[in-house]
C-alpha cells in the first residue's frame, strides 16, 4: 500500500489539495485520519453528507477494523492523541520510538491494519491523507515502507495563514465545523508556523518529498511544477476536471461538505489583519522554509 501525506500548517488549503488529488483515477482521499480518536467523530459528517457512522465506506472500514485490532478503544485513543502536535507530545513520541513498549508496538500494528483495510476497500493505487501534522510522519514510518510513503509539503504564505487563524466560527456539525473556533494569538500562530515548517523538513528524512506553494496550486492547478514532478515520480494521473467532487473525506475544512467545488484563486484583502500584523507575518514568512 502507498500513501501521499499532505504536510504543512493548518489553514493552508490541504483539504482542497486532498480533494483535487482524490479526483484523479489513481488516488483515494481520506481527509484527516489523525482525527479518528476525537470523541464523537462518528457523529460528524463525511464529505458524502452522511454521518461517519452511517457512511457506506467508513462504517464498513471501522466495522472490519474493530474486529481485527488488538488494543481497547480507550487505550488506542490515548496513544493516538500523543501524535498530535505539542511540546510534551513531541518528547513522548521520540522517547517511545526509541524505546517502544509492547503496547506501543501493538498500537502501530493496529494503525497498519486500519490503513490496509482502507487501501483494499478504496481499490486505489494511492491513499491521500491531509492530517498535515509533521509529528505523524513518525507513526507513518512505522506503518509504511519508506519507498511507499511520499510527502507533499503544502506551504501557504503566512499572511494568508494568519488571516485564517484570526477568524471565528461556531460549532455546527452540519456545516463541517466540529468545534467552536476562536481567533488565535499572533505570536502563538507564528511559533506554530515556524515549528511545523522546520519539523516537516527534519522528520521527512528518508522519504521522498515535494514542496508545493498554495498560491501556485490555486493559480496553476496540475500545471504547477511540483505537482507535475509528483505525477511523474509516482506515475499518477492528475485530474483535468473543472468541478471536483469531495468523495469520502473524514474531517478537515468545511468546504469538504460542498457537493462540488472549483479551484479558484483567493483574492484576500487581509481584512482581519492590521498593517503591523501584516508586516510581522511577512517577517515570519521570510524565516520559514
N, C-alpha and C positions, 0 to 999 in steps of 0.2 A: 504494500500500500504506500501511497505517496501523498505528501501534504505540501501545500503552499501556505505559508504562515505570513499573515499581514501584520507587521510590527510597526510601532510608531506611537505617537501621543494620542490621547483621547481627543475627539473633536477634529480629527484630521481627514475625515472622508473615507474611513476604512469600510464602512457598511456599503457605500456606493461602489467602491472598488470590488468588494466581495461579490456584490450582485452582478457587476459587469463581467467578472471572470466566470461566474456561475452560469451566465447566459451563453457561454461558448459550449461546444459539444463535448469537451474533454474534462470539464470541471464541475464539481458539486459544491455549492455554497452552504456552509454550516452556520455562519454567523459567529457569535461569541460563545464558544463552548466553555469558556472559563466560568460562565455564569451558571452552570448546571448545579452548583452547590448552593445557590442562593435560595433562601426559604421562599416557598410559594412559586417557584419557577414554573411548575406545572399549570398554574392558573394564568400565566402570562400568554401572550399571543405569538404564535408562529407567523411568519410572513404570508402563510397561506390563508390567514384570517381565522383559523381555528385555534382554540386554546391548545397548548402543547400537549396536555393530557388527552385531547381529542383528535390531534393531528394524526392523519393516517401514517405518515412517515415516522415522526418522533415517538408516538405511542408504541409502535411496533419495535423501534430501536430500544427504548427503555424497558419494555417488557422482556425482550430477549436478554438484554444486558443484566437485568436484575436476577434472571435465572442462572446467569453464568458467573457473576462476580463473587468474590470471597469476603470482602470486608463488609461489616454492617454499615448501613447508610450513614449513621451518625458519625462513625469514625472516618469514613471516606470524606464526608463534608469537612470535617475538622482539618484533615491533611490537605485537601484540595484548596481550602481557603488560604493555606500558607503560601500558595503560589501567586497570591495577589500582592501587588507592589507595596512595600513598606520597608523601613529600615530593619525592623525586628524580623519580618518575614525573610528578608534577604539573608540575614545571619542564619536563620533556621534552615533554609533551603541549602545553603552552602555546606553547613555542618552535616546535614543528613545525606547529602550527596557524596560527601567524603566518607562518612561512617553510617551507612544505611542500616536501619533495623529491619527485622523480618517483616514488620508491619508496613514500613515504607516500601519495601520491595513488593509486597502484595498489592499495595496501592498502585504502583507502577504497572503491575500486571493487569489490574482491573481497568486502568486507563487504556492500556493497549487493547483489551477486549472490546471496549467501547468504540474505539476508532475502527477496529476490524469489522465490527457489526455495521457501522455507518458506511464504511467503504464498500462492503458487499451489497448492502441494500441500495446504495446510490447508483451502482453499476457505472461508475465513472472512473477514469484513469487517475484523476487527482481530486483530493479534497481541498477545500479552501476554508481557512479559519481566520476570522478577523478579531481575535481576542486582544491583539496589539501588545499586551504586557510582555516586555523582553524577558522577565524572570521565568515566564512559562516555557521559554526555549530550553531551559534545563530539564524540565519534565519531558518535553517533546523529544529531546535527545535520548531519553530512556525508552521511548515508545517506538520511534522510527530509527532506521539506519540513517546515518548522516547523508548518504547519497540519495536518499528518498525524502529528505526534508529540505525545503527551499524557503528562504526568507525574502519577502518583498517588503522593503522598508519604505513606508509611505511618509513623506516629510512635507508638512504644511508650514508655510510661513507663520512665525509665531504671532504676528499681528492678528492674523485670522483666527488662530487657536485661542488667543487671549480674549478676543471679542466673543467667541462662542462660549468660553468659560464664564463670562460676565453675565450671561443670560439666566433668567429664572423660569422654571417650569413647575407646574403642579402635577402630582401623580395622577395618571389616567391610563390604565392598562389598555383600554380600547384604542388609545392613540399611540401605544408603544412607549409610554413613559412610565417606567416601573417604580419610580420613587420621586419624592419632591426634590427638585434640584435648585440649590441656592447659588448665587454668584460666588465665585471663588476669589480669594485674595490674590492680588497680582504677584506678590513675592512667592507665595506657595506654588502658584501655577508656573512661574518661571523656573523655580527649582525642579519641579517635576519634569518640565520640558527638557531641561539640560540633562537630568538624571536618565531619563528614558533614551535620549539621544546617544549618550555615551555607553549606557548599559547594552543597548542594541548592538553596537559595534563590538563590544567586548564579548558578549555571550553568543554572537553568531560565529565565533571562531570554529573552524572545521566544517562550516556549512557554506553553501553557495548562496550569495545574496545580491539582489538588485535593488538599487535606490531609485525611487520614483518621487518626484515632486508633485504634490496635489495639484498645483496650479497648471503644471504641464499636462497632467492626466485629464482634467476637465477641459483643457483647451485643445488637446490633440487626440484624446482617447487612445485607440490602439496604434495610432501613428507615432506616438511618443517613442523615443529611442529606447528607454528602459523596458517598456512593455514588448517592443519588438525583440529586444535581447532576450527577455524571459520566454517569449514564444518560440524563438529559435533554439534556445538552450534546452527547453523541456519538450519541444516538438508538440506544442499545443496550438489549437486554432482559436484565435480571438474572435468574438462576435462582431458582426457589422450591423447589428440591429440598431435602429434609431430608438425604439421603445423597448425597455428592459422589464422583465418580469422577475420579481424577487424570489420566487420558489419557496424554500423551506428554511429561512434563516431563523435561528434561535437567538433572541436578544439582539442588542445593537441599536443604532439610531432609529428614531421613529419613522423615517422615510421608508423603512422596510415594509411598512404596512400599506404602502400605496400599491394599487393593483398593477400599475405600470409607471415607469418614470423615464425621463430623458436626462442625459448628462448635459448640464448647462453651466457655463462659466458664471461664477458668482461675482457680482459687482457690489462689493461691500463699501459703504461709506464710513465704516468704523464708528457708527453712531453710539455704541456702548462705551467708547473709549475717549479719554481726554488727550490733548496733544502730548502731555508729559508721559502718559501711558504708552502712546504710540511710539514715542522716541525710545522709551525703555524697552519696548518689545523688539524694536529694530536692533538694539544693542544685544539683547539676548539671542536673537536670531544669528547675529554675527558669530557668536561663540558656540553655537550648536553645530552638529555635524549631520 
